[in-house]
Amino acid sequence: MSRMTPFASPLLLGFDAMEKTLERLAKANDGYPPYNIERLRADADAPERLRITLAVAGFSETELDVTIEENQLVIRGRQVEQGERDYLYRGIAARQFQRVFVLADGMQVSGASLKNGLLSVDLIRPEPERMVRKINISVSQ
């Protein structure tokens, strides 16, 4: 029995990489750390802006890494274990994470900031250029 996917239509050409990315993201989502995605109000002439905010309490700037790998925004956190502490109770684990966001073509990261345990990554989504291109038809005789 073959499974039917949203990209199986013969009219959708070249979307196989997107389908693989969506499958990988569905498997990798564990819910940590929690995050918000918000649309920021844009000026009349400015492109649309988005902000991703992750709750990363306990992580310092040096323990966080924000990178763009091809069309993916990858945010990693790795806390360094401090061995000299003697815990009576440990309810806050030094947990590492990796959160991946797939970016549409043209999306740009404008910056990242860490404040009060919240990591904010700002994105710009420029308006795509509307392009119409005439394709000449060759006739062979």
PyMOL commands that set and color helices and strands:
alter all, ss='L'
color gray80, all
select helices_A, chain A and resi 16-28+61-63
alter helices_A, ss='H'
color red, helices_A
select strands_A, chain A and resi 35-40+48-55+64-69+72-77+97-102+108-115+118-125
alter strands_A, ss='S'
color yellow, strands_A
deselect
rebuild
show_as cartoon
